Amino acid sequence: MGSLSIWHWIIVIAVVLLLFGRGKISDLMGDVAQGIKAFKKGMQDDEKTAEKPEPVKSIDHTAPPSTTARTDVGSKAV
């Protein structure tokens, strides 16, 4: 009684086929296969973008600082 015999498995498979039908199971397996392919393609795209280094951004230090004084420093708004 602890393990299932071959007849139990046949009955379980027959019930699953009756509930879901043959078309639904094959559609489900096709969807799973497409999902796996999309996942693998996404992983390959991530590796390709990781290999391309981003351009280095630099700050231009040669620009002169602005000489206009701020008028709002130290003033209190009433």
Rosetta constraint file for C-alpha pairs under 8 A:
AtomPair CA 4 CA 8 HARMONIC 5.76 0.50
AtomPair CA 4 CA 9 HARMONIC 6.97 0.50
AtomPair CA 5 CA 9 HARMONIC 6.68 0.50
AtomPair CA 6 CA 10 HARMONIC 6.25 0.50
AtomPair CA 7 CA 11 HARMONIC 6.23 0.50
AtomPair CA 8 CA 12 HARMONIC 6.20 0.50
AtomPair CA 9 CA 13 HARMONIC 6.09 0.50
AtomPair CA 10 CA 14 HARMONIC 6.09 0.50
AtomPair CA 11 CA 15 HARMONIC 6.18 0.50
AtomPair CA 12 CA 16 HARMONIC 6.25 0.50
AtomPair CA 13 CA 17 HARMONIC 6.15 0.50
AtomPair CA 14 CA 18 HARMONIC 6.15 0.50
AtomPair CA 15 CA 19 HARMONIC 6.12 0.50
AtomPair CA 16 CA 20 HARMONIC 6.00 0.50
AtomPair CA 16 CA 21 HARMONIC 7.62 0.50
AtomPair CA 17 CA 21 HARMONIC 4.88 0.50
AtomPair CA 17 CA 22 HARMONIC 6.18 0.50
AtomPair CA 20 CA 24 HARMONIC 5.82 0.50
AtomPair CA 20 CA 25 HARMONIC 6.53 0.50
AtomPair CA 21 CA 25 HARMONIC 6.62 0.50
AtomPair CA 22 CA 26 HARMONIC 6.44 0.50
AtomPair CA 23 CA 27 HARMONIC 6.07 0.50
AtomPair CA 24 CA 28 HARMONIC 6.00 0.50
AtomPair CA 25 CA 29 HARMONIC 6.20 0.50
AtomPair CA 26 CA 30 HARMONIC 6.13 0.50
AtomPair CA 27 CA 31 HARMONIC 6.16 0.50
AtomPair CA 28 CA 32 HARMONIC 6.25 0.50
AtomPair CA 29 CA 33 HARMONIC 6.22 0.50
AtomPair CA 30 CA 34 HARMONIC 6.23 0.50
AtomPair CA 31 CA 35 HARMONIC 6.13 0.50
AtomPair CA 32 CA 36 HARMONIC 6.29 0.50
AtomPair CA 33 CA 37 HARMONIC 6.27 0.50
AtomPair CA 34 CA 38 HARMONIC 6.10 0.50
AtomPair CA 35 CA 39 HARMONIC 6.11 0.50
AtomPair CA 36 CA 40 HARMONIC 6.23 0.50
AtomPair CA 37 CA 41 HARMONIC 6.16 0.50
AtomPair CA 38 CA 42 HARMONIC 6.08 0.50
AtomPair CA 39 CA 43 HARMONIC 6.22 0.50
AtomPair CA 40 CA 44 HARMONIC 6.30 0.50
AtomPair CA 41 CA 45 HARMONIC 6.21 0.50
AtomPair CA 42 CA 46 HARMONIC 6.19 0.50
AtomPair CA 43 CA 47 HARMONIC 6.37 0.50
AtomPair CA 44 CA 48 HARMONIC 6.32 0.50
AtomPair CA 45 CA 49 HARMONIC 6.29 0.50
AtomPair CA 46 CA 50 HARMONIC 6.08 0.50
AtomPair CA 47 CA 51 HARMONIC 6.33 0.50
AtomPair CA 48 CA 52 HARMONIC 6.85 0.50
AtomPair CA 71 CA 75 HARMONIC 7.77 0.50
